[in-house]
Amino acid sequence: MSDLRKLRNIGISAHIDAGKTTTTERVLYYTGRTHKIGEVHEGAATMDWMEQEQERGITITSAATTTFWKYPTEQGKAIADTQEYQINIIDTPGHVDFTVEVERSMRVLDGAVALYCAVSGVEPQSETVWRQMDKYRIPRICFVNKMDRAGADFFKAVNEIKEKLGANPVPLQIPIGAEDTFKGVVDLILNKGIIWNEEDKGMTYKVIEIPDDLKEEAEQWRTKLIEEVAMYDEKLFEKFGEDPDSITPEEMRAAIRAAVIDMSFSPVMCGSAFKNKGVQAMLDAVIAYLPCPLDLPPVTGTNPDTGAEEERKPNDNEPFTALAFKIMTDPYVGRLCFMRVYSGKLDSGSYILNNRTGKKERISRLLQMHANKQNPIDKVVAGDICAGVGFKEIRTGDTLTTEDHPLILEAITFPEPVIGYAIEPKTQADVDKLGAALAKFLEEDPTFRAETDQETGQTIVKGMGELHLEIILDRMKREFKVEVNQGAPQVAYKETLTKTVEHKEVYKKQTGGRGKFADIVFEIGPREDGKTGLEFVNAVVGGAIPKEFIPAIQKGFEQSMANGPLAGYPVDSMKVRVFHGSYHDVDSDALSFELAARMGFKEAGSKAGAKILEPIMGVEVVTPDEYTGPITGDLNRRRGIMKGMDTKGNAQVIKADVPLSELFGYVTTLRTISSGRASASLTFSHYEQLPNNLAEEVIAKAKGLKK
């Protein structure tokens, strides 16, 4: 796209089952990308191309596609008078186990469409996604979907966006009818009604006067919209004071666009993607209100050579800078690296620098993606989202630049896994294949971990939830033909120190000839600033320990944190202050001091009030009234702490914090209790101290395994 003003990089994100993939399918159809609408429930959606996605009807990996939309230069004018805009769309998963896919997509988007179900309103994963958008400062528009469903309530959804997300939603449309009578919307900017034609299933529409029974309500919402716009734009504020009706639709659109890019408010629209209603208007809004790469501040990064902060503008003449945000292995093409180009241009077959490894890489081919299909392209320019082939070594979050202009962009941060399984190959033939499969998944998915337990020799795989690991084991079986036996789920416990103690550690070893000697005196305890990792303070004065040994002491403590003093679980954060010690001219070396630090940690850690921490999940159950008692009783038995109850339509919403260790197989139990009528969503919340009696069991079990 030569004119960046006509480019939009957007994501469609929401809670599971709000209709993201269905909406994306309609977008592909209307923009001429596909000639048949693929339905999720039939397992035929273009963007859900993985077998597991088609079977389960859920999105697992974020899929990227490029499409074009003809946008009327003046709203309401003939479609012939249009300009073509390029839209790069990323369809993201709604399930919390695949948060990584949402996180990495958010990092590279310019704008987003936040989707809500008109019946369920704002659901837990919608809140998580909204927070991710806030974190990356992504301008967004809201689309209330499923307006044709029983129980649909547009105004309730708008109210929840305001209350639950702390957002400032501003409706640009209000619905004409709801549930099975939903047939159109009132466009508050044009002050006209839009009715979809049923004969072509909502593909076309006609503009009408606002129905009499809606005139008063439409007038109220239009006044609110004009007030919001006038509050944002000073010139319009003056016009508003003189005559509110003198503000033209063009002026309103320009002010709404500026306010969206500034994140002052989020416009709200409505429709029913499944019934083809409202998707074209949403596409028009994407063009009208979401930013192009030129509307956003230049991307900034750190020069690895000088340490100085530099910025790159979205311009083809700037040095090439791109961020690798996803790695995928294609059976025909090999390893694909998805990247977002922030500046400069790159030709197919060129060399680039991977700033993490410091190595040159040749990109043999560049591809424009359409779900899991690719179109080869000769070059990419600023603003593009594309895939490259030919990388020898690449990871999610790597910055790619030209050799003479290195830069490191802010990396993407990913949550730690909370659940694990022990797995072992069924046959000897599966052993080698297992290694290859694990290497591939580790490369593709930054929230997946695989490690070998030194004591038992078993392979432990860790992920974000039961579904996450279930999909990975399923993919192992299908893509790599690896059969494994899996153990019971294991919780990712952590350890923490609760008090500060002082300790002296002397490491002495005398064998014939040169010996080993190190002596350190230190304080160890919890960090006061609440951050994770090791806070290391060197308070040694007067050369009691030579400077060159201090990094070895720090390294010793850092490596010790992987195995806590109680049961060998990782220690999340601690503070160490080394303030005294001694050394021997001949026998002391860096290794002696590193070993002294490790031994000192083992001895002092248990004295520093070490405790076990367990992951707590936020559970939200939506259930018919009659099952509330049994469900809350069951959550209490699982050590759940009730956080409150709401009413949503004719259902109850129960919120609780429940330890992950008590939630294995919960969804099956919930189905039994509620005869299949209740649904639950589980989101990782925080870590909390494990009660003493249970901590003793966990410690005994961990020690038993190691024997």
RALINGI-V226516 format. One record per helix or strand of 3 or more residues. SS is the DSSP state (hx for helix, st for strand). FROM is the first residue (numbers start at 0). TO is the last residue. If there is no record, write none. Layout:
SS,FROM,TO
SS,FROM,TO
This chain:
hx,3,5
st,6,12
hx,19,29
hx,50,55
st,62,71
st,81,90
hx,95,107
st,110,116
hx,123,134
st,138,144
hx,153,164
st,168,170
st,172,175
hx,178,180
st,183,186
st,191,195
hx,197,199
st,204,207
hx,211,231
hx,233,241
hx,243,245
hx,248,260
st,265,269
hx,278,288
hx,292,294
st,298,301
st,308,311
st,320,329
st,333,342
st,344,346
st,350,353
st,358,361
st,364,369
st,372,376
st,378,380
st,384,388
st,398,400
st,418,424
hx,427,443
st,448,451
st,458,462
hx,465,479
st,483,485
st,493,495
st,500,508
st,515,524
st,532,537
hx,546,559
st,572,581
hx,589,606
st,610,623
hx,624,636
st,640,647
st,650,658
hx,659,661
hx,665,672
st,678,688
hx,691,705
